[in-house]
Amino acid sequence: MRKSLFVLAFVLFYVQITTPAVRAAVYYVSPSGSDFGPGTRQQPFRTIQKAANHVRPGDTVIVENGLYVDLTRSSLVRIRQSGTAHLWITFKSAKKWGAILDGGSNTTNYGVSFDDVGYIKVEGFQLRGFCRVGFFLNSDDHDIELRDNLIHSIGRRIVPPGDDGSDAIFIGRQPRRIVIAGNVLHTVGRFPSGADQDYNQDHGIYVRGRDIVIRNNILYDFRAGWQVHLYGGPADRVYIYDNTFAGANPGRQGQILIASGQRNVVIRNNIFFKPNRCAIFPGKGAPITIENNITSRGIALLCGPAPLNSEIKSNLVGVEPEFVDPANHDYRLKGIPQARKSAASIGAPKKAAKSLADYLRTKNTKRSL
């Protein structure tokens, strides 16, 4: 018996030391590349889709600066390959916002679509000009991180009655464990046509799913919907932290809309700057937590009564956050040490939120909720 165990151990050891380790690959994409090449730094692919077709768990795709357009596709990039819990797949712009995914003025419907995949990171891209959605997540997508992207000019068109809406980021019924962090989202939605639907169909982040983190983003110029809309499904365990919401929808109140039936929603440490009358529609579902947020002068925190047993506490209502240059969408905060400002010029990051509240309390005496 001992001899058999010794032989088995030796065989396993031999296999371990003689089997070559699987090494993660790095692929490169450039507007001057070729999809007939190997995807190396010296011979990059031409399209992100080609790289997406090649990746395996642990691989990274580096996308060089330039314009990426394909008007023959419904989705410019479709990701069909998953990573694993220990080997994520990463798509990264070589320079932040330098790799531009362009929808050709509403010709291409979707920027990046995820097809029942998980363990994917997408970082630093600029998405613009798509007809329907920038990032599209649905069905069984899970463990996806969208970080430091710029998403804008989505669904900029006159829309016929009954047409579906457009969103910077769409998270459908089933996705789970999704992180949206450090992004800038702006100028999404249709041009006014005189119809009532002009104001409630096009959103920044449209959310179902569960275990969703929306953190440290900046959202502005949403005139045809809400900056965050939690809709029927329901969404469950949604955490909205440390974001800056700016600007008003002229036809609807609020910057966050929580539809009825949502569960375990926490809205914390956000700045709501100049929405239409109020910041949050709290819905009629399960209790929610709204704490340590700030609304600008003349703006109510809630657009209606919160569900029974909700926690509404330590919010500063009716104060000015003193941005550097809000007229030009520079939402960095004055008076906060530079080290505590967001690296992406995005409002109040988690560690600065308490200091921001303290700073404002020394300059303004307003009621708290």
C-alpha positions in Angstrom: 0.0 0.0 0.0 2.8 2.4 0.9 4.6 1.6 -2.3 1.5 2.3 -4.3 1.0 5.7 -2.6 4.7 6.5 -3.2 4.4 5.7 -6.9 1.2 7.7 -7.3 2.9 10.7 -5.6 5.9 10.5 -7.8 3.7 10.3 -10.9 1.8 13.4 -9.9 4.9 15.3 -9.1 6.5 14.3 -12.4 3.4 15.5 -14.3 3.3 18.8 -12.4 7.0 19.6 -13.2 6.9 18.5 -16.8 3.6 20.0 -17.9 4.1 23.5 -19.3 2.2 26.3 -17.5 -0.6 27.9 -19.4 0.5 31.5 -20.1 -2.0 34.3 -20.6 -1.8 35.9 -24.0 -1.7 39.6 -24.7 -3.3 40.7 -28.0 -3.0 44.1 -29.6 -5.5 46.0 -31.8 -4.8 49.0 -34.0 -6.6 50.9 -36.7 -3.6 50.3 -38.9 -3.5 46.5 -38.1 -4.8 43.5 -40.0 -7.1 40.7 -38.9 -5.0 38.3 -40.9 -2.0 39.0 -38.6 -1.2 37.3 -35.2 -2.4 40.2 -33.0 1.0 41.0 -31.6 2.4 44.4 -30.7 4.3 44.4 -34.0 1.4 43.0 -36.0 -1.8 43.9 -34.3 -5.3 43.0 -35.3 -7.5 45.6 -37.1 -10.7 45.0 -35.2 -11.6 44.4 -31.5 -14.0 41.7 -32.6 -11.1 39.7 -34.0 -9.3 39.9 -30.7 -12.6 39.0 -28.8 -12.8 35.9 -31.0 -9.3 34.8 -29.9 -9.2 35.4 -26.2 -9.2 32.7 -23.6 -9.3 32.9 -19.8 -6.5 35.2 -18.4 -5.9 37.0 -21.7 -5.7 40.8 -22.2 -6.5 42.8 -25.2 -4.8 46.2 -25.6 -6.5 48.6 -28.0 -4.4 51.4 -29.5 -5.7 54.9 -30.0 -7.9 55.5 -32.9 -11.4 55.1 -34.4 -13.1 51.7 -34.5 -16.2 51.6 -36.8 -18.1 48.8 -38.6 -21.4 49.9 -40.0 -22.2 46.3 -41.2 -22.7 45.0 -37.7 -25.6 45.3 -35.2 -23.1 45.3 -32.4 -19.6 46.6 -32.9 -18.1 44.1 -30.4 -19.8 40.9 -29.2 -18.0 39.1 -26.4 -18.8 35.4 -26.3 -15.8 34.0 -24.4 -15.8 33.9 -20.5 -12.9 34.1 -18.2 -12.8 32.3 -14.9 -12.9 33.4 -11.3 -9.1 33.4 -11.2 -8.4 34.2 -14.9 -10.4 37.3 -15.9 -10.3 38.5 -19.5 -9.5 42.2 -19.9 -10.1 44.6 -22.7 -8.2 47.8 -22.2 -7.7 51.0 -24.1 -4.0 51.7 -24.4 -4.7 55.4 -23.4 -7.8 56.3 -21.5 -10.6 57.2 -23.9 -8.1 57.1 -26.8 -9.7 54.0 -28.4 -13.0 55.3 -29.8 -15.8 52.8 -30.5 -18.1 54.7 -32.9 -21.6 53.8 -34.0 -21.7 55.9 -37.1 -24.4 58.4 -36.1 -26.9 55.8 -35.0 -26.1 53.2 -37.8 -24.8 50.6 -35.4 -27.2 49.6 -32.6 -24.9 48.5 -29.8 -21.3 49.3 -28.8 -20.3 46.2 -26.7 -22.6 43.3 -26.1 -22.0 40.5 -23.7 -23.4 37.1 -24.7 -23.9 35.0 -21.5 -20.4 35.5 -20.3 -18.5 36.3 -17.1 -15.2 37.4 -15.5 -14.7 40.2 -18.1 -13.2 43.7 -17.5 -13.6 46.6 -20.0 -11.5 49.6 -19.2 -10.8 53.1 -20.5 -12.7 53.1 -23.8 -14.8 55.9 -25.4 -18.2 54.8 -26.8 -20.2 57.2 -28.9 -22.8 57.5 -31.6 -24.7 54.2 -31.1 -28.4 54.0 -31.8 -29.5 51.8 -28.8 -27.0 51.1 -26.1 -23.3 51.6 -25.3 -22.8 48.5 -23.1 -25.5 45.8 -23.3 -25.7 43.1 -20.6 -28.5 40.6 -20.4 -29.5 37.0 -19.8 -26.8 35.1 -17.9 -24.0 37.7 -17.9 -22.1 37.8 -14.6 -19.0 39.1 -13.0 -18.4 42.0 -15.4 -16.6 45.2 -14.6 -16.9 48.4 -16.7 -14.3 50.9 -15.5 -13.1 54.3 -16.5 -15.0 54.5 -19.8 -16.5 57.5 -21.5 -20.0 56.9 -22.9 -21.9 59.6 -24.7 -24.0 60.7 -27.6 -26.2 57.6 -27.6 -29.6 57.5 -29.3 -29.3 61.1 -30.5 -32.2 61.1 -33.0 -35.9 61.9 -33.5 -37.8 58.7 -32.5 -41.2 57.7 -33.8 -44.0 56.9 -31.3 -43.7 53.5 -29.6 -40.0 53.1 -30.3 -37.8 51.6 -27.6 -35.4 53.7 -25.6 -31.7 54.1 -25.6 -29.2 53.7 -22.7 -25.6 54.3 -22.0 -25.5 51.0 -20.1 -28.3 48.4 -20.1 -28.4 45.7 -17.5 -31.2 43.2 -18.1 -33.1 40.8 -16.0 -30.6 38.1 -15.1 -27.1 39.7 -14.9 -25.4 39.5 -11.5 -22.2 40.8 -9.8 -21.8 43.8 -12.1 -19.5 46.7 -11.3 -19.8 50.1 -13.0 -17.1 52.3 -11.6 -15.2 55.5 -12.6 -17.1 56.1 -15.8 -18.4 59.3 -17.4 -21.8 59.1 -19.0 -23.5 62.1 -20.7 -25.7 63.2 -23.5 -27.9 60.2 -24.0 -31.4 60.3 -25.6 -33.7 61.4 -28.3 -34.3 64.9 -29.6 -37.7 66.3 -28.5 -40.6 65.7 -30.9 -43.4 67.1 -28.8 -44.5 63.6 -27.5 -44.7 62.8 -23.8 -42.4 59.8 -24.3 -39.6 62.2 -25.1 -38.8 62.4 -21.4 -39.0 58.9 -20.0 -37.4 56.4 -22.4 -33.6 57.1 -22.5 -31.4 56.6 -19.5 -27.8 56.5 -18.2 -27.9 53.1 -16.5 -31.0 51.0 -16.8 -30.9 48.3 -14.2 -32.4 45.0 -13.3 -30.1 42.2 -12.2 -28.7 41.6 -8.7 -25.5 42.5 -6.8 -25.0 45.6 -8.9 -22.5 48.3 -7.8 -22.7 51.7 -9.4 -19.8 53.7 -7.9 -17.8 56.9 -8.4 -19.3 57.7 -11.8 -20.3 61.1 -13.2 -23.6 61.5 -15.2 -24.9 64.6 -16.8 -27.1 65.9 -19.6 -29.9 63.3 -19.6 -33.0 65.1 -20.9 -35.0 62.1 -22.1 -35.0 59.9 -19.0 -33.2 59.3 -15.7 -29.6 59.0 -15.0 -30.2 55.7 -13.1 -33.4 53.8 -13.6 -34.1 50.7 -11.5 -36.9 48.9 -13.3 -39.1 45.9 -12.8 -37.5 42.5 -12.5 -36.9 43.2 -9.7 -33.4 44.6 -9.2 -31.9 43.2 -5.9 -28.9 44.4 -3.9 -28.1 47.5 -5.9 -25.5 49.8 -4.4 -25.3 53.4 -5.7 -22.3 55.1 -4.0 -20.1 58.1 -4.5 -21.5 59.3 -7.8 -22.2 62.8 -9.1 -25.5 63.4 -10.9 -25.8 66.7 -12.7 -28.5 68.4 -14.8 -32.3 68.2 -15.2 -34.7 66.3 -17.4 -37.1 69.2 -18.3 -40.1 66.8 -18.5 -39.6 64.6 -15.5 -38.5 65.0 -11.9 -35.5 63.4 -10.3 -32.2 61.9 -11.3 -32.7 58.3 -9.9 -36.0 56.5 -10.5 -36.7 53.3 -8.4 -39.6 51.4 -9.9 -41.9 49.4 -7.6 -40.7 46.0 -6.4 -36.9 46.6 -6.0 -35.1 45.1 -3.0 -32.1 46.0 -1.0 -31.2 49.3 -2.6 -28.6 51.5 -0.9 -28.0 55.1 -2.2 -25.0 56.6 -0.3 -22.5 59.5 -0.5 -23.8 60.9 -3.8 -24.1 64.5 -5.0 -27.3 65.5 -6.8 -26.8 68.7 -8.6 -29.6 70.7 -10.2 -32.1 68.0 -11.1 -35.7 68.9 -11.8 -37.1 69.7 -8.3 -35.9 66.6 -6.5 -33.2 63.9 -6.6 -34.7 60.4 -6.0 -38.1 58.8 -6.8 -38.0 56.1 -4.1 -40.7 53.7 -5.5 -43.1 51.6 -3.5 -41.3 48.4 -2.9 -39.1 47.1 -0.1 -37.4 49.5 2.3 -34.4 51.3 0.9 -31.4 53.1 2.5 -30.6 56.7 1.5 -27.9 58.3 3.5 -25.1 60.9 3.5 -26.1 62.3 0.1 -26.1 66.0 -0.9 -28.6 67.9 -3.0 -27.9 71.3 -4.4 -29.7 74.5 -3.4 -33.5 74.4 -3.8 -33.6 70.7 -4.5 -35.6 68.2 -2.4 -34.0 64.8 -1.7 -37.2 62.7 -2.4 -39.7 63.1 -5.1 -42.3 61.1 -3.1 -42.7 59.1 0.1 -40.2 56.4 0.7 -41.3 52.8 1.4 -42.2 51.9 4.9 -39.2 51.2 7.2 -36.7 52.9 4.9 -33.6 54.4 6.4 -33.3 58.1 5.3 -30.6 59.7 7.4 -27.6 62.1 7.4 -28.4 63.7 4.1 -27.5 67.4 3.4 -30.4 69.1 1.6 -30.2 72.4 -0.3 -26.4 73.1 -0.2 -24.1 74.0 -3.1 -21.2 71.5 -3.6 -19.0 74.2 -5.2 -17.7 72.5 -8.2 -14.7 73.8 -10.1 -16.6 74.7 -13.3 -20.0 73.1 -13.6 -20.9 75.1 -16.6 -18.3 73.2 -18.5 -18.9 69.9 -16.7 -15.9 70.1 -14.5 -17.3 68.5 -11.3 -14.2 68.4 -9.2 -14.8 69.8 -5.8 -13.3 73.0 -4.5 -11.9 72.9 -0.9 -11.2 69.2 -0.9 -7.5 68.2 -0.8 -6.3 67.1 -4.3 -5.3 63.7 -3.1 -8.9 63.1 -2.1 -10.4 64.1 -5.4 -11.4 61.4 -7.8 -8.7 60.4 -10.3 -11.3 60.8 -13.0 -12.6 64.1 -11.8 -15.7 62.4 -10.5 -17.4 64.0 -7.6 -16.9 62.6 -4.1 -15.1 59.3 -3.8 -15.8 57.2 -0.8 -12.9 58.4 1.4 -13.7 62.0 0.7 -17.5 61.9 1.3 -17.3 62.5 5.0 -14.8 65.3 4.6 -17.1 66.8 2.0 -20.0 66.7 4.3 -17.9 68.3 7.1 -16.6 70.9 4.6 -20.1 71.9 3.6 -21.4 72.0 7.2 -18.8 74.6 8.0 -20.1 76.8 5.1 -23.8 76.1 5.2 -26.3 75.5 7.9 -29.1 73.6 6.3 -31.6 71.0 7.5 -30.5 67.3 7.3 -32.8 64.3 6.7 
